Amino acid sequence: MQAWTQLTTDAAFLGDFDDETSTFSTTIDKLPDKVLLRIFSYLSHREIINNAFVCKRWRTISYNTQLWDSVSFRPDRHGLCVNSIDTLLYLIGARFGPSLRHLEMPMDVITHPVLHELAAKCPNLTSMILDFSTAMQLHDFNDMQAFPTRLRTMCICLSEVIFMEGFMRKIYNFINGLEVLHLVGTYEKADEEEEEIYEVINVHKLKSATPNLKVVNLYGINFVDDSHIEAFSSNCIQLECLAVNFCAKVNGSSLKILLSRCKKLKCLLMQQCSLQNDQVMAAEWDKSAVQELDLTATDISTDCLIDLLTRIPSLRWLSAGQLDGFTDAVLRAWTERGNVKNLIALDLDLCDNLTEEALYKFLARYGSNLRGLVLSGIPQCTDSLCSNVMPALKNIMILRLGLSEALSYRLMGKIHVDGLLDNFANYAQNLERLEMSWDPDSLRFSDKSQKAIDTMRVRCLRLKCLVLADGKYYEIVKANYERADRTTVVRTATNCCVSIAYLLTHYKDLIFN
């Protein structure tokens, strides 16, 4: 929005000056093609297509290949909808060509003629999303002889019932250069009723065809277990990041082999896996290179956490939310026997067995290193604790606080939000993302709240996202930022959540749609 405002403001000086009226006479026709092209780059492809019908000049600009380097044909993901395969084949040759670098395709257009055309006409295509999630039947790929060969990133959205081997065996010879692989399961679509589970893609064959993988993301796949992790570890010695979030069959029995084989593995994400304490403790963490670890909602015990955190040589990013076993004893052992000096991001969401005293001691000692911190869902984390530790959080960039409405009954007293904002303005001027999702009834603010909001808005200039629970205070803050023409900053907790994931080394590679 700011870029658009700047462009249109600059464009105003391109008009003709009228001596009689002493005013500028400006139309969009006065803009040079380069400026129009820049403006069009902020539009969606649907809007660009509509603009092509305005005039011949706009049609020419709309066809500029610079606007078509990243294209989605998934209408359910705000992408374009093509009526026929012939139309898509024409677009690949006439509109995309060498400029195309990223492409998203649904099942109905993933056919061998389309893939042949992409291989022939789009030599710079390096990223693809192949969405089979809604498919009920696979196309015939027996005549398929070509596939894009320069792919660095590939994401395959799996179906619950379609077996992929007929397609996969045709592309194995073309994907050995892959560095980033996403296999997205049907976790978010799964019913509560237990159904028969099919292994719809052969992971053991896939790993043999992709020896250069650095990032592997197996998300929410109901058939993935530790044998599949072992398979990747046996062939992908360059592996730096492995994510198996929401793969409920993973119990950790592969960790020992994984850490011994993949010496470059720095990021291991295992949110909501069924980890077993003995399997986790059997792994040789002290000899590993792991620096980023996600154990959220894994139900591992206090003893296991202590053993794990005191053995990892250098942890820089830890997500340990929703763990009843994360207690004061864990923090104390970690600080006394572990290495916390390199920690820059910590997520303790819903770790409500921690006391205010333990949190204060830990943050007062190590808070200056932190760039990201999540303390939401902890009743002991009040405005007084936050005010006391804010001087130590001078480098904080991402901060998430608050207590949901369901847990607000556990909060002792009200949250004086004006004082919190003053502390943010004084000590956290590097803030980029902030969430204060306390229930509206838990917040206490006054008629002077506008002054506190003004102070934070003026001093925290890097703040690009401020999340609040719906309510009166949300409306006050939103109106304040809108008056200052910062309309996109304030957001509701209903559809936005702040996370320390932005601080992951491979964050951009882990994003999938």
Buried (B, 14 or more C-beta within 10 A) or exposed (E): EEEEEEBBEEBEEBBEEEEEEEEEEBEEEBBEEEBBBBBBEEBEBEEBEEBBEEEEEBEEBBEBEEBBBEBBBBEEEEBBEBEEBEEBBEBBEEBBBEBBBBBBBBBEBBBBBBBBBBBEBBBEBBBBBBBBBBBEEBBEBEEBEBBBBEBBBBBBBBBBEBBBEBBBBBBBEBBBEBBBBBBBBBBEEBEEEEEEEBBBBBBBEBBBBBEBBBBBBBBBBBBBBBEBBBBBBBBBBBBBBBBBBBBBBBBBBBBBBBBEBBEEBBBBBBBBBBBBBEBBBEBEBEEBBBBBBBBBBBBBBBBBBBBBBBBBBBBBBBBBBBBEBBBBBBBBBBBEEBBBEEBBBBBBBBBBBBBBEBBBBBBBEBBEBBBBBBBBBBBBBBBBBBBBBBBBBBBBBBBBBBBBEEBBEEBEEBBBBBBBBBBBBBBBBBBBBBBBBBBBEBBBBEEEBBEBBBBBBEBBEEBEBBBBBEBEBBEBBBEBBEEEEBEEBBBBBEEBBBBBBBBBBBBEBBEBB
